[in-house]
Amino acid sequence: MKLTILGAGRMGGTILRMLIRGGGGAWQAEVCEPDAKGREALAKETGGKVKFVGKAEELGEPEVVLLAVKPAMLKEVAGWLKGRKDSYLLISILAGVTTDKLVAEAGSKARVVRAMPNQALRQNEGVTAICGGPGSKRADLEIARKIFEAGGYVLEIEEEQMDVVTALSGSGPAFMAKWAEELADAGIRAGLTPKAAEELAARTMLGTGAVLVREKITPGQLCAAVASPGGTTEAGLRAMQAGIKDLAEKAMGAAVERAKQLAGG
């Protein structure tokens, strides 16, 4: 199946690497990336397995288009999208851009599916939410699922939930990394070396996620299992309670609001 990726920046490049890492046998991939340095670096990295072009007009007729440009660039590629001869599947990872807006910009030949992956695709531990839009079929959602399952877990949701997903799992790796950074910095101030503190914080976060997912327990259950009455964990959790809920609300709220702003252009 012919797959065209429009935009090979941070996430587009991550998805391309994911597909190549997974063998890429099901896909005849071509990539449009206007940035010459980024294009040349990826071409070298992929060893000639993928066709790269600088302008959409140099692309062929795709069966599937993965839209990975910045939301503000949608209008720049809309003309090429509308010029497709036949019906095609358009998978968009553009934060905040609704399926209705995508159809309005890309034209009626596009069968639209929205997806919100995250950077953990880099380690095959990604999480991607998908939803169908106008003209999409069950087979289209299955194609999107197949693409993103090459790098992790895929969850089908309703579109009205997509802004919250963008904030929680799309932005989530940065939120988690920030918390690991703060824990490590606190450990350094308490006497650990930077290397030890950063390694402990990162690996503790990795292990915690693995326990939650593989043992299918809730965060609250894990807290209860770790926190002995009167112990160190209980003391630390008590100290956190005053501010951590408010911080989570603020971070999620700000990210959701920004997704809505992006939807409005």
Accessible surface in RSA format (square Angstrom, percent):
REM  Atomic radii and reference values for relative SASA: ProtOr
REM  Chains: A
REM  Algorithm: Lee & Richards
REM  Probe-radius: 1.40
REM  Slices: 20
REM RES _ NUM      All-atoms   Total-Side   Main-Chain    Non-polar    All polar
REM                ABS   REL    ABS   REL    ABS   REL    ABS   REL    ABS   REL
RES MET A   1    96.37  49.9  56.40  37.3  39.97  95.2  62.74  53.3  33.63  44.6
RES LYS A   2    49.06  23.9  47.94  29.4   1.11   2.7  19.44  17.5  29.62  31.5
RES LEU A   3     0.00   0.0   0.00   0.0   0.00   0.0   0.00   0.0   0.00   0.0
RES THR A   4     0.00   0.0   0.00   0.0   0.00   0.0   0.00   0.0   0.00   0.0
RES ILE A   5     0.04   0.0   0.04   0.0   0.00   0.0   0.04   0.0   0.00   0.0
RES LEU A   6     1.77   1.0   1.50   1.1   0.27   0.7   1.77   1.2   0.00   0.0
RES GLY A   7     5.99   7.4   0.00   N/A   5.99   7.4   5.15  14.1   0.83   1.9
RES ALA A   8     8.49   7.8   0.04   0.1   8.44  19.2   0.04   0.1   8.44  22.4
RES GLY A   9    44.47  54.8   0.00   N/A  44.47  54.8  39.09 107.3   5.38  12.0
RES ARG A  10   216.27  90.8 198.24 101.1  18.03  42.9  78.66 107.5 137.61  83.4
RES MET A  11    37.84  19.6  34.50  22.8   3.34   8.0  34.50  29.3   3.34   4.4
RES GLY A  12     0.96   1.2   0.00   N/A   0.96   1.2   0.00   0.0   0.96   2.2
RES GLY A  13     0.46   0.6   0.00   N/A   0.46   0.6   0.46   1.3   0.00   0.0
RES THR A  14     4.52   3.2   3.63   3.7   0.89   2.1   0.66   0.9   3.86   5.8
RES ILE A  15     0.00   0.0   0.00   0.0   0.00   0.0   0.00   0.0   0.00   0.0
RES LEU A  16     0.89   0.5   0.89   0.6   0.00   0.0   0.89   0.6   0.00   0.0
RES ARG A  17    90.97  38.2  87.05  44.4   3.91   9.3  37.00  50.6  53.97  32.7
RES MET A  18     0.49   0.3   0.00   0.0   0.49   1.2   0.00   0.0   0.49   0.7
RES LEU A  19    10.03   5.6   8.45   6.0   1.58   4.0   9.07   6.4   0.96   2.6
RES ILE A  20    42.75  24.3  32.44  24.2  10.31  24.8  34.00  24.5   8.75  23.7
RES ARG A  21   110.98  46.6  75.37  38.4  35.62  84.8  72.37  98.9  38.62  23.4
RES GLY A  22    60.46  74.6   0.00   N/A  60.46  74.6  26.41  72.5  34.06  76.3
RES GLY A  23    61.04  75.3   0.00   N/A  61.04  75.3  34.81  95.5  26.23  58.8
RES GLY A  24    23.94  29.5   0.00   N/A  23.94  29.5  12.32  33.8  11.62  26.0
RES GLY A  25    79.91  98.5   0.00   N/A  79.91  98.5  43.19 118.5  36.72  82.2
RES ALA A  26    46.03  42.3  25.96  40.1  20.06  45.6  38.97  54.9   7.06  18.7
RES TRP A  27    34.32  13.8  16.98   8.2  17.33  40.7  11.50   6.1  22.82  37.0
RES GLN A  28   121.67  68.0 113.73  83.1   7.94  18.9  44.31  94.3  77.37  58.7
RES ALA A  29    21.20  19.5   9.75  15.0  11.45  26.0  10.13  14.3  11.07  29.3
RES GLU A  30     5.79   3.3   5.79   4.4   0.00   0.0   3.30   6.4   2.49   2.0
RES VAL A  31     0.09   0.1   0.02   0.0   0.07   0.2   0.02   0.0   0.07   0.2
RES CYS A  32    10.00   7.6   9.58  10.7   0.42   1.0   0.00   0.0  10.00  10.8
RES GLU A  33    17.43  10.0  17.43  13.2   0.00   0.0   2.44   4.7  14.98  12.2
RES PRO A  34    78.12  56.9  57.42  52.3  20.70  75.3  58.44  48.2  19.68 122.3
RES ASP A  35    78.74  55.2  70.92  70.6   7.82  18.5  30.45  71.7  48.29  48.2
RES ALA A  36    46.26  42.5  42.13  65.0   4.13   9.4  42.13  59.3   4.13  10.9
RES LYS A  37   172.32  84.1 165.54 101.6   6.79  16.2 110.28  99.3  62.04  66.1
RES GLY A  38    25.79  31.8   0.00   N/A  25.79  31.8  25.46  69.9   0.33   0.7
RES ARG A  39    51.37  21.6  51.37  26.2   0.00   0.0   3.72   5.1  47.65  28.9
RES GLU A  40   113.09  64.9 105.66  79.9   7.43  17.7  44.00  85.1  69.09  56.4
RES ALA A  41    61.78  56.8  49.34  76.1  12.43  28.3  57.50  81.0   4.28  11.3
RES LEU A  42     7.60   4.2   7.46   5.3   0.14   0.4   7.60   5.3   0.00   0.0
RES ALA A  43    35.29  32.5  31.15  48.1   4.14   9.4  31.89  44.9   3.41   9.0
RES LYS A  44   180.43  88.0 156.58  96.1  23.84  56.8 108.61  97.8  71.82  76.5
RES GLU A  45   100.91  57.9  65.33  49.4  35.59  84.7  43.51  84.2  57.41  46.9
RES THR A  46     7.85   5.6   2.68   2.7   5.17  12.3   7.11   9.5   0.74   1.1
RES GLY A  47    60.62  74.8   0.00   N/A  60.62  74.8  34.53  94.8  26.09  58.4
RES GLY A  48    69.35  85.5   0.00   N/A  69.35  85.5  35.24  96.7  34.11  76.4
RES LYS A  49   152.16  74.2 116.38  71.4  35.78  85.2  78.88  71.0  73.28  78.1
RES VAL A  50    14.57   9.6   3.34   3.0  11.22  27.0   5.48   4.8   9.09  24.6
RES LYS A  51   108.66  53.0  97.44  59.8  11.22  26.7  72.28  65.1  36.38  38.7
RES PHE A  52    35.05  17.5   9.01   5.6  26.04  67.8   9.01   5.5  26.04  74.5
RES VAL A  53    10.06   6.6   6.36   5.8   3.70   8.9  10.06   8.7   0.00   0.0
RES GLY A  54    18.99  23.4   0.00   N/A  18.99  23.4   8.77  24.1  10.22  22.9
RES LYS A  55   138.73  67.7 134.84  82.7   3.89   9.3  81.17  73.1  57.56  61.3
RES ALA A  56    11.40  10.5   7.64  11.8   3.76   8.5   7.64  10.8   3.76   9.9
RES GLU A  57   135.03  77.5 106.29  80.4  28.73  68.4  65.16 126.0  69.87  57.0
RES GLU A  58    92.50  53.1  73.16  55.4  19.34  46.0  39.75  76.9  52.75  43.1
RES LEU A  59    16.78   9.3   0.03   0.0  16.74  42.1   0.43   0.3  16.35  44.0
RES GLY A  60    25.11  31.0   0.00   N/A  25.11  31.0  24.91  68.3   0.20   0.4
RES GLU A  61    69.94  40.2  55.24  41.8  14.70  35.0  45.80  88.6  24.13  19.7
RES PRO A  62    10.85   7.9   0.15   0.1  10.70  38.9   0.30   0.2  10.55  65.6
RES GLU A  63    88.86  51.0  81.94  62.0   6.92  16.5  39.82  77.0  49.04  40.0
RES VAL A  64     1.40   0.9   1.40   1.3   0.00   0.0   1.40   1.2   0.00   0.0
RES VAL A  65     0.00   0.0   0.00   0.0   0.00   0.0   0.00   0.0   0.00   0.0
RES LEU A  66     0.00   0.0   0.00   0.0   0.00   0.0   0.00   0.0   0.00   0.0
RES LEU A  67     0.00   0.0   0.00   0.0   0.00   0.0   0.00   0.0   0.00   0.0
RES ALA A  68    15.04  13.8   0.00   0.0  15.04  34.2   0.01   0.0  15.03  39.8
RES VAL A  69    16.57  10.9   5.57   5.0  11.00  26.5  10.42   9.1   6.15  16.7
RES LYS A  70   152.69  74.5 148.68  91.2   4.01   9.5  93.96  84.6  58.73  62.6
RES PRO A  71    37.57  27.4  28.35  25.8   9.22  33.5  28.74  23.7   8.83  54.9
RES ALA A  72    95.69  88.0  61.66  95.2  34.03  77.4  74.46 104.9  21.24  56.3
RES MET A  73    52.23  27.0  52.23  34.6   0.00   0.0  32.84  27.9  19.40  25.7
RES LEU A  74     4.16   2.3   4.16   3.0   0.00   0.0   4.16   2.9   0.00   0.0
RES LYS A  75   145.69  71.1 128.94  79.1  16.75  39.9  99.17  89.3  46.52  49.6
RES GLU A  76   132.82  76.3  95.62  72.3  37.19  88.6  44.80  86.7  88.01  71.9
RES VAL A  77    16.90  11.1  16.00  14.5   0.91   2.2  16.90  14.7   0.00   0.0
RES ALA A  78     7.93   7.3   7.93  12.2   0.00   0.0   7.93  11.2   0.00   0.0
RES GLY A  79    54.67  67.4   0.00   N/A  54.67  67.4  40.37 110.8  14.31  32.0
RES TRP A  80    19.47   7.8   8.87   4.3  10.60  24.9  12.54   6.7   6.92  11.2
RES LEU A  81     0.84   0.5   0.00   0.0   0.84   2.1   0.00   0.0   0.84   2.3
RES LYS A  82   114.19  55.7  91.84  56.3  22.36  53.2  47.06  42.4  67.13  71.5
RES GLY A  83    46.00  56.7   0.00   N/A  46.00  56.7  29.87  82.0  16.13  36.1
RES ARG A  84    23.97  10.1  23.07  11.8   0.90   2.1   1.14   1.6  22.83  13.8
RES LYS A  85   149.02  72.7 133.38  81.8  15.64  37.2  81.30  73.2  67.72  72.1
RES ASP A  86   102.12  71.5  96.53  96.1   5.58  13.2  31.87  75.0  70.24  70.1
RES SER A  87    67.16  56.8  45.00  60.1  22.16  51.0  39.07  83.2  28.09  39.4
RES TYR A  88     2.11   1.0   1.34   0.8   0.77   2.0   2.11   1.6   0.00   0.0
RES LEU A  89     0.24   0.1   0.24   0.2   0.00   0.0   0.24   0.2   0.00   0.0
RES LEU A  90     0.01   0.0   0.01   0.0   0.00   0.0   0.01   0.0   0.00   0.0
RES ILE A  91     0.00   0.0   0.00   0.0   0.00   0.0   0.00   0.0   0.00   0.0
RES SER A  92     0.86   0.7   0.00   0.0   0.86   2.0   0.00   0.0   0.86   1.2
RES ILE A  93    18.61  10.6   9.37   7.0   9.24  22.3   9.62   6.9   8.99  24.4
RES LEU A  94     4.23   2.4   0.10   0.1   4.13  10.4   2.40   1.7   1.83   4.9
RES ALA A  95    23.49  21.6  21.43  33.1   2.06   4.7  21.43  30.2   2.06   5.5
RES GLY A  96     0.89   1.1   0.00   N/A   0.89   1.1   0.13   0.3   0.76   1.7
RES VAL A  97     1.86   1.2   1.86   1.7   0.00   0.0   1.86   1.6   0.00   0.0
RES THR A  98    53.85  38.3  53.72  54.5   0.13   0.3  46.69  62.7   7.16  10.8
RES THR A  99     4.23   3.0   4.23   4.3   0.00   0.0   0.00   0.0   4.23   6.4
RES ASP A 100   100.71  70.5  93.71  93.3   6.99  16.5  30.75  72.4  69.95  69.8
RES LYS A 101    59.46  29.0  54.04  33.2   5.41  12.9  42.22  38.0  17.24  18.4
RES LEU A 102     0.03   0.0   0.00   0.0   0.03   0.1   0.00   0.0   0.03   0.1
RES VAL A 103    35.06  23.1  33.12  30.0   1.94   4.7  33.12  28.8   1.94   5.3
RES ALA A 104    71.15  65.4  44.54  68.7  26.61  60.5  56.52  79.6  14.63  38.7
RES GLU A 105    25.08  14.4  25.01  18.9   0.06   0.2   1.26   2.4  23.82  19.4
RES ALA A 106     0.94   0.9   0.24   0.4   0.70   1.6   0.24   0.3   0.70   1.9
RES GLY A 107    16.99  21.0   0.00   N/A  16.99  21.0  16.99  46.6   0.00   0.0
RES SER A 108   109.44  92.5  76.16 101.6  33.28  76.7  46.66  99.4  62.78  87.9
RES LYS A 109    91.34  44.6  86.88  53.3   4.46  10.6  61.27  55.1  30.07  32.0
RES ALA A 110     3.37   3.1   0.00   0.0   3.37   7.7   0.00   0.0   3.37   8.9
RES ARG A 111    48.51  20.4  48.51  24.7   0.00   0.0  14.52  19.8  33.99  20.6
RES VAL A 112     0.00   0.0   0.00   0.0   0.00   0.0   0.00   0.0   0.00   0.0
RES VAL A 113     0.00   0.0   0.00   0.0   0.00   0.0   0.00   0.0   0.00   0.0
RES ARG A 114     7.72   3.2   7.72   3.9   0.00   0.0   0.29   0.4   7.43   4.5
RES ALA A 115     2.93   2.7   0.00   0.0   2.93   6.7   0.00   0.0   2.93   7.8
RES MET A 116    15.05   7.8  14.73   9.7   0.32   0.8   4.19   3.6  10.86  14.4
RES PRO A 117     3.66   2.7   1.37   1.3   2.28   8.3   1.37   1.1   2.28  14.2
RES ASN A 118     9.13   6.3   8.40   8.1   0.73   1.8   0.87   2.1   8.26   8.0
RES GLN A 119    50.00  28.0  46.66  34.1   3.34   8.0  38.77  82.5  11.24   8.5
RES ALA A 120    32.66  30.0  23.68  36.5   8.97  20.4  31.95  45.0   0.71   1.9
RES LEU A 121     0.46   0.3   0.46   0.3   0.00   0.0   0.46   0.3   0.00   0.0
RES ARG A 122   146.39  61.5 134.46  68.5  11.93  28.4  26.33  36.0 120.07  72.8
RES GLN A 123   141.87  79.3 125.25  91.5  16.63  39.6  45.03  95.8  96.85  73.5
RES ASN A 124    76.97  53.1  64.78  62.6  12.20  29.4  18.79  45.2  58.18  56.2
RES GLU A 125   113.75  65.3  96.12  72.7  17.63  42.0  32.40  62.7  81.35  66.4
RES GLY A 126     2.56   3.2   0.00   N/A   2.56   3.2   0.00   0.0   2.56   5.7
RES VAL A 127    44.53  29.3  44.41  40.2   0.13   0.3  44.41  38.6   0.13   0.3
RES THR A 128     0.26   0.2   0.25   0.2   0.01   0.0   0.01   0.0   0.25   0.4
RES ALA A 129     3.52   3.2   3.02   4.7   0.50   1.1   3.02   4.2   0.50   1.3
RES ILE A 130     0.24   0.1   0.24   0.2   0.00   0.0   0.24   0.2   0.00   0.0
RES CYS A 131     2.56   1.9   2.23   2.5   0.33   0.8   2.56   6.5   0.00   0.0
RES GLY A 132    32.72  40.4   0.00   N/A  32.72  40.4   7.93  21.8  24.79  55.5
RES GLY A 133    15.21  18.8   0.00   N/A  15.21  18.8   7.29  20.0   7.92  17.7
RES PRO A 134    55.58  40.5  40.80  37.2  14.79  53.7  53.72  44.4   1.86  11.6
RES GLY A 135    56.00  69.1   0.00   N/A  56.00  69.1  37.09 101.8  18.91  42.3
RES SER A 136    30.71  25.9   6.23   8.3  24.48  56.4   0.12   0.2  30.59  42.9
RES LYS A 137   133.16  65.0 125.63  77.1   7.54  18.0  78.70  70.8  54.47  58.0
RES ARG A 138   135.07  56.7 124.56  63.5  10.51  25.0  72.48  99.1  62.59  37.9
RES ALA A 139    63.00  57.9  55.11  85.0   7.88  17.9  59.99  84.5   3.01   8.0
RES ASP A 140     3.23   2.3   3.23   3.2   0.00   0.0   0.00   0.0   3.23   3.2
RES LEU A 141    14.76   8.2  14.69  10.5   0.07   0.2  14.69  10.3   0.07   0.2
RES GLU A 142    76.63  44.0  72.17  54.6   4.46  10.6  38.61  74.7  38.02  31.0
RES ILE A 143    34.70  19.7  33.41  24.9   1.28   3.1  34.61  24.9   0.08   0.2
RES ALA A 144     0.00   0.0   0.00   0.0   0.00   0.0   0.00   0.0   0.00   0.0
RES ARG A 145    55.53  23.3  55.53  28.3   0.00   0.0  17.81  24.3  37.72  22.9
RES LYS A 146   123.14  60.1 113.67  69.7   9.47  22.5  73.57  66.2  49.56  52.8
RES ILE A 147     0.26   0.2   0.00   0.0   0.26   0.6   0.26   0.2   0.00   0.0
RES PHE A 148     0.26   0.1   0.00   0.0   0.26   0.7   0.00   0.0   0.26   0.8
RES GLU A 149    90.31  51.9  70.70  53.5  19.61  46.7  19.64  38.0  70.68  57.7
RES ALA A 150    40.80  37.5  15.39  23.7  25.41  57.8  28.32  39.9  12.47  33.0
RES GLY A 151     0.05   0.1   0.00   N/A   0.05   0.1   0.05   0.1   0.00   0.0
RES GLY A 152    23.77  29.3   0.00   N/A  23.77  29.3  13.62  37.4  10.14  22.7
RES TYR A 153   136.20  63.6 128.61  73.2   7.59  19.8 103.43  77.7  32.77  40.4
RES VAL A 154     7.69   5.1   0.00   0.0   7.69  18.5   0.00   0.0   7.69  20.8
RES LEU A 155    80.04  44.6  78.89  56.4   1.15   2.9  80.04  56.2   0.00   0.0
RES GLU A 156    65.77  37.8  44.37  33.6  21.40  50.9  19.86  38.4  45.91  37.5
RES ILE A 157    23.38  13.3   9.95   7.4  13.43  32.4  17.50  12.6   5.88  16.0
RES GLU A 158   111.34  63.9 109.37  82.7   1.97   4.7  33.13  64.1  78.21  63.9
RES GLU A 159    45.23  26.0  37.76  28.6   7.47  17.8  22.67  43.8  22.56  18.4
RES GLU A 160   143.22  82.2 108.74  82.3  34.48  82.1  66.91 129.4  76.31  62.3
RES GLN A 161    89.12  49.8  87.10  63.7   2.02   4.8  25.67  54.6  63.45  48.1
RES MET A 162     1.21   0.6   1.21   0.8   0.00   0.0   1.19   1.0   0.02   0.0
RES ASP A 163    23.62  16.5  22.62  22.5   1.00   2.4   4.39  10.3  19.24  19.2
RES VAL A 164    72.47  47.7  72.47  65.6   0.00   0.0  72.47  63.0   0.00   0.0
RES VAL A 165    23.35  15.4  21.97  19.9   1.38   3.3  23.35  20.3   0.00   0.0
RES THR A 166    13.84   9.8  13.81  14.0   0.02   0.1  13.81  18.6   0.02   0.0
RES ALA A 167     0.00   0.0   0.00   0.0   0.00   0.0   0.00   0.0   0.00   0.0
RES LEU A 168   110.82  61.7 106.02  75.8   4.80  12.1 106.02  74.5   4.80  12.9
RES SER A 169    22.72  19.2  17.57  23.4   5.15  11.9  19.83  42.2   2.89   4.1
RES GLY A 170    23.56  29.1   0.00   N/A  23.56  29.1   5.74  15.7  17.82  39.9
RES SER A 171    36.47  30.8  27.84  37.2   8.63  19.9  14.99  31.9  21.49  30.1
RES GLY A 172     5.21   6.4   0.00   N/A   5.21   6.4   5.21  14.3   0.00   0.0
RES PRO A 173    46.28  33.7  35.15  32.0  11.13  40.5  41.38  34.2   4.89  30.4
RES ALA A 174    66.98  61.6  54.29  83.8  12.70  28.9  61.29  86.3   5.69  15.1
RES PHE A 175    73.64  36.8  65.28  40.4   8.37  21.8  67.65  41.0   5.99  17.1
RES MET A 176   110.92  57.4 110.41  73.1   0.51   1.2  90.16  76.7  20.76  27.5
RES ALA A 177    58.47  53.8  48.68  75.1   9.79  22.3  54.08  76.2   4.40  11.6
RES LYS A 178   114.02  55.6 110.40  67.7   3.62   8.6  78.39  70.6  35.63  38.0
RES TRP A 179   100.05  40.2  97.82  47.3   2.24   5.3  82.47  44.0  17.59  28.5
RES ALA A 180    15.43  14.2  14.54  22.4   0.89   2.0  14.95  21.1   0.48   1.3
RES GLU A 181    86.30  49.5  78.72  59.6   7.58  18.1  31.09  60.1  55.21  45.1
RES GLU A 182    68.50  39.3  65.63  49.6   2.87   6.8  26.78  51.8  41.71  34.1
RES LEU A 183    81.91  45.6  73.43  52.5   8.48  21.3  74.22  52.1   7.68  20.7
RES ALA A 184     4.50   4.1   2.91   4.5   1.59   3.6   4.50   6.3   0.00   0.0
RES ASP A 185    51.83  36.3  50.57  50.3   1.26   3.0   7.54  17.7  44.29  44.2
RES ALA A 186    44.63  41.0  38.75  59.8   5.88  13.4  39.75  56.0   4.87  12.9
RES GLY A 187    15.12  18.6   0.00   N/A  15.12  18.6  14.55  39.9   0.57   1.3
RES ILE A 188    55.08  31.3  45.93  34.2   9.15  22.1  45.93  33.1   9.15  24.8
RES ARG A 189   180.02  75.6 141.19  72.0  38.84  92.5  79.62 108.8 100.40  60.9
RES ALA A 190    91.45  84.1  46.92  72.4  44.52 101.3  58.83  82.8  32.61  86.4
RES GLY A 191    67.21  82.9   0.00   N/A  67.21  82.9  35.49  97.4  31.72  71.0
RES LEU A 192    81.91  45.6  73.50  52.6   8.42  21.2  75.48  53.0   6.44  17.3
RES THR A 193    83.63  59.5  79.19  80.3   4.44  10.6  76.25 102.4   7.38  11.2
RES PRO A 194    75.34  54.9  75.34  68.7   0.00   0.0  75.34  62.2   0.00   0.0
RES LYS A 195   169.08  82.5 163.02 100.0   6.06  14.4 109.49  98.6  59.59  63.5
RES ALA A 196    36.54  33.6  28.92  44.6   7.62  17.3  36.18  51.0   0.35   0.9
RES ALA A 197     2.75   2.5   0.36   0.6   2.39   5.4   1.49   2.1   1.26   3.3
RES GLU A 198    99.43  57.1  94.14  71.2   5.29  12.6  33.05  63.9  66.38  54.2
RES GLU A 199    83.64  48.0  80.94  61.2   2.70   6.4  33.68  65.1  49.96  40.8
RES LEU A 200   101.18  56.3  99.92  71.5   1.26   3.2 101.07  71.0   0.11   0.3
RES ALA A 201    12.17  11.2   3.37   5.2   8.80  20.0   9.87  13.9   2.30   6.1
RES ALA A 202    56.18  51.7  48.38  74.7   7.80  17.7  51.77  72.9   4.41  11.7
RES ARG A 203   149.81  62.9 141.90  72.3   7.91  18.8  48.67  66.5 101.14  61.3
RES THR A 204    86.48  61.5  77.15  78.2   9.33  22.2  64.13  86.1  22.34  33.8
RES MET A 205    55.42  28.7  45.67  30.2   9.76  23.2  39.93  33.9  15.49  20.5
RES LEU A 206   119.14  66.3 110.49  79.0   8.64  21.7 117.50  82.5   1.63   4.4
RES GLY A 207    32.31  39.8   0.00   N/A  32.31  39.8  31.98  87.8   0.33   0.7
RES THR A 208    53.65  38.2  49.29  50.0   4.36  10.4  36.32  48.8  17.33  26.2
RES GLY A 209    29.77  36.7   0.00   N/A  29.77  36.7  28.96  79.5   0.81   1.8
RES ALA A 210    26.28  24.2  17.96  27.7   8.32  18.9  24.07  33.9   2.21   5.8
RES VAL A 211    48.61  32.0  46.42  42.0   2.19   5.3  48.59  42.2   0.02   0.1
RES LEU A 212    42.66  23.8  37.68  27.0   4.98  12.5  37.82  26.6   4.83  13.0
RES VAL A 213   111.08  73.1 101.08  91.5  10.01  24.1 106.87  92.9   4.21  11.4
RES ARG A 214   179.78  75.5 151.51  77.2  28.28  67.3  58.90  80.5 120.88  73.3
RES GLU A 215   110.53  63.5  87.60  66.3  22.92  54.6  35.92  69.5  74.60  60.9
RES LYS A 216   180.13  87.9 146.65  90.0  33.48  79.7 112.93 101.6  67.20  71.6
RES ILE A 217    49.48  28.2  38.72  28.8  10.76  25.9  40.42  29.1   9.06  24.6
RES THR A 218    73.67  52.4  71.47  72.5   2.19   5.2  68.04  91.4   5.63   8.5
RES PRO A 219    89.59  65.3  87.55  79.8   2.04   7.4  88.92  73.4   0.67   4.2
RES GLY A 220    48.90  60.3   0.00   N/A  48.90  60.3  38.05 104.4  10.85  24.3
RES GLN A 221   101.99  57.0  93.06  68.0   8.93  21.3  35.91  76.4  66.08  50.1
RES LEU A 222    31.83  17.7  31.83  22.8   0.00   0.0  31.83  22.4   0.00   0.0
RES CYS A 223    55.83  42.2  51.30  57.2   4.52  10.6  16.46  41.7  39.36  42.4
RES ALA A 224    75.03  69.0  50.39  77.8  24.64  56.0  59.47  83.8  15.56  41.2
RES ALA A 225    83.05  76.4  40.41  62.4  42.64  97.0  52.64  74.1  30.41  80.6
RES VAL A 226    84.27  55.5  66.78  60.5  17.49  42.2  71.97  62.5  12.30  33.4
RES ALA A 227    21.94  20.2   9.37  14.5  12.57  28.6   9.62  13.5  12.32  32.6
RES SER A 228    71.09  60.1  65.20  87.0   5.90  13.6  33.23  70.8  37.87  53.0
RES PRO A 229   127.57  93.0 104.69  95.4  22.88  83.2 105.91  87.4  21.66 134.6
RES GLY A 230    72.94  89.9   0.00   N/A  72.94  89.9  36.12  99.1  36.82  82.5
RES GLY A 231    25.40  31.3   0.00   N/A  25.40  31.3  22.92  62.9   2.48   5.5
RES THR A 232   125.45  89.2 109.77 111.3  15.68  37.4  89.25 119.9  36.20  54.7
RES THR A 233    44.99  32.0  35.34  35.8   9.64  23.0  25.84  34.7  19.15  28.9
RES GLU A 234    56.11  32.2  55.56  42.0   0.56   1.3  14.10  27.3  42.01  34.3
RES ALA A 235    53.80  49.5  46.10  71.1   7.70  17.5  46.86  66.0   6.94  18.4
RES GLY A 236    34.42  42.4   0.00   N/A  34.42  42.4  33.31  91.4   1.10   2.5
RES LEU A 237    50.55  28.2  49.58  35.5   0.97   2.4  49.58  34.8   0.97   2.6
RES ARG A 238   145.00  60.9 133.57  68.1  11.43  27.2  62.96  86.0  82.04  49.7
RES ALA A 239    82.18  75.6  49.81  76.9  32.37  73.6  61.55  86.7  20.63  54.7
RES MET A 240    66.03  34.2  56.62  37.5   9.42  22.4  46.51  39.5  19.52  25.9
RES GLN A 241   129.90  72.6 114.44  83.6  15.45  36.8  37.11  79.0  92.79  70.4
RES ALA A 242   100.79  92.7  59.30  91.5  41.49  94.4  72.09 101.5  28.70  76.0
RES GLY A 243    31.57  38.9   0.00   N/A  31.57  38.9  28.77  79.0   2.80   6.3
RES ILE A 244    70.25  40.0  67.95  50.6   2.29   5.5  68.60  49.4   1.64   4.5
RES LYS A 245   153.30  74.8 148.01  90.8   5.29  12.6  95.58  86.0  57.72  61.5
RES ASP A 246    72.16  50.5  67.53  67.2   4.64  11.0  25.17  59.2  47.00  46.9
RES LEU A 247   115.28  64.2 112.52  80.5   2.76   6.9 112.80  79.2   2.48   6.7
RES ALA A 248    54.54  50.1  45.51  70.2   9.03  20.5  54.04  76.1   0.50   1.3
RES GLU A 249   111.82  64.2 103.72  78.5   8.10  19.3  34.64  67.0  77.18  63.0
RES LYS A 250   132.41  64.6 120.98  74.2  11.43  27.2  80.68  72.6  51.73  55.1
RES ALA A 251    36.98  34.0  25.51  39.4  11.47  26.1  35.17  49.5   1.81   4.8
RES MET A 252    46.61  24.1  46.58  30.8   0.03   0.1  45.78  38.9   0.83   1.1
RES GLY A 253    39.18  48.3   0.00   N/A  39.18  48.3  33.84  92.9   5.34  12.0
RES ALA A 254    67.64  62.2  51.40  79.3  16.24  36.9  60.44  85.1   7.20  19.1
RES ALA A 255    20.62  19.0   9.39  14.5  11.24  25.6  16.99  23.9   3.63   9.6
RES VAL A 256    26.03  17.1  26.03  23.6   0.00   0.0  26.03  22.6   0.00   0.0
RES GLU A 257    90.34  51.9  89.78  67.9   0.56   1.3  35.86  69.4  54.49  44.5
RES ARG A 258   130.45  54.8 129.58  66.1   0.87   2.1  49.01  67.0  81.44  49.4
RES ALA A 259     2.20   2.0   0.73   1.1   1.48   3.4   1.68   2.4   0.52   1.4
RES LYS A 260   111.19  54.2 100.58  61.7  10.61  25.3  62.63  56.4  48.56  51.7
RES GLN A 261    90.68  50.7  75.35  55.1  15.33  36.5  33.52  71.3  57.16  43.4
RES LEU A 262    46.81  26.1  41.63  29.8   5.18  13.0  43.35  30.4   3.46   9.3
RES ALA A 263    28.23  26.0  17.66  27.3  10.56  24.0  17.85  25.1  10.38  27.5
RES GLY A 264    71.71  88.4   0.00   N/A  71.71  88.4  37.28 102.3  34.44  77.1
RES GLY A 265    89.29 110.1   0.00   N/A  89.29 110.1  42.78 117.4  46.50 104.2
END  Absolute sums over single chains surface
CHAIN  1 A    14726.3      11482.5       3243.9       8882.8       5843.6
END  Absolute sums over all chains
TOTAL         14726.3      11482.5       3243.9       8882.8       5843.6
